[in-house]
Amino acid sequence: MVNKDELKGKANEALGKATGDESQELKGKAQGLFGKAKEKVEEGVDDIAEKANELIDKVKHKDHEDK
């Protein structure tokens, strides 16, 4: 999934290429990479939260079996 930062980056990069502005192009590339990194972090957080919830559910289920 492409996020807002990646889209802005692609637009800035394309604008830089079209106008011959290397600084704008590099800014766009950096912005796009930031967007990708941000997305990976968010995915990691979601994975960790899912695993934590699974563990909590296992513990709760085990507590109910012991009673």
N, C-alpha and C positions, 0 to 999 in steps of 0.2 A: 504494500500500500504506500503510495506516495503522499508525503505530508506537505504542509504549507511551506516549510523551509526548503524542501527539495524543489518544489515548484518555483519558488522565488529564485532559487539558485539557478535553475535551468533558464529562467527568463533573463536573469542578469548575465548569465554566460552567453546566451544567444545574442543579447543586445551588444555585449562587448565584442563578440565575433563580427556582428554586422557593421559595427561602427569602427572596428579596428582598435578598440580601446582595451589593451591587454589588462589594465588594472581592473576594469569592470568585469572582464572575462574571468580573471582569477578570483575576484570577489564572489562571482557566481558559483565557481567551482567549490570554493571554501564553504559557502552557504549550503550548497547541496550536500557536501560531506557532513556538515554539522547536522543537517536534517536526517541523514542516514544513521548517524551515530545516535542521535536522539531517539530514533525509532527502535534501534537495537536495545537501548537501555530500557525503554518502555516495555519491549517484549520480554526482557529479562525479569523485570519487576513483576509482570503478569505471571510468568512461569514460577517464580518464587512464591507468589501469593497462592497460586493453585496448589503447589506442593505443600505449603503450610496448611492450607485448608484440608487437603487430603489427610495429612498427619493428624490434625485435630479431630477429624471425623473418625479415624481409626481408634484414637485414644478414647473418644466418647463411646464408640461402639464396644470397645473392650471393657470399659467401666460398666456398661449395662449388662454385659455377659457375666461379669463377676458377681453381680448382685442377685 
